[in-house]
């Protein structure tokens, strides 16, 4: 069974567009999801937008680890 998932996240004191730009410089593609796309969740968390990473079955473990390290570096 091939599985995939969507991870939506924010980093305290960082605008999601800044996070997207920083990851893009490392050839890591993410999108920014606006509040309107998920009103109940965003309203509950008090967010206007969040970063969305779509992890798919074709992503290697190395790519996922690289993504995690890049996000960790932004913290």
N, C-alpha and C positions, 0 to 999 in steps of 0.2 A: 504494500500500500504506500503510495506516494502522498506525503502530507505537506501542507504548507500553512502558513499563518501570516497574519498581519499584526505587527507590533506598532502601537501608537504610544508615543512618549513625549515628554517635555524635559527640559533641563532648567532647574531653577536659575533665574536671572539671565536666561538666554532666549532670544526671540527664535521661534521655529525657523524663520527664513534664514537667520544667521547659521543655525545648525545645518540646514540643508546646504547652504553655500560652502560651509567648512567641509562637509562630507563629500560634496561634489568635487572639491579640489583633490580629493583622494580617489576619484572615480567610484564613489559609492553613491548610488542613486536612491533617493528617498523623495517623498512628496510632503507637502504641507496641507493638512486637512483643516478647512475652516470650520468655525463653530456651526454654521448653517448645515453642514453635512451630518452632524450628529448632535443635535440640540440637547437631548436629554442628558447624554454623558458629559458634554462640554459644560452645560449649565450646572450640573451637579458638582463638577470639579472647578468651576469658576474660570474656565479657559476660553480664549478667543480662537485659538488654533493649536495644533499639535503636529509633531513630525510623525509620518507614517512610513514604516518600512515593511515592504511586502516580501517575505521570505518564502521562496518556492522550492519545490523538490529538486530543481536543477542547481540550486546554490550548494556549493561544496562546504564542508565543515571549515575549511581554511578561510573561505569568504565570510562565513558567519563570524568566525573568530576575529578576522580583520575588522569587520563592522563593529563588533563589541569593543575592541581595543580603541578604535577611532572615537566611539561615543565616550568611552571612559576617559580618553584624553581631553575631551571637551568639558568634563566635570571639573 
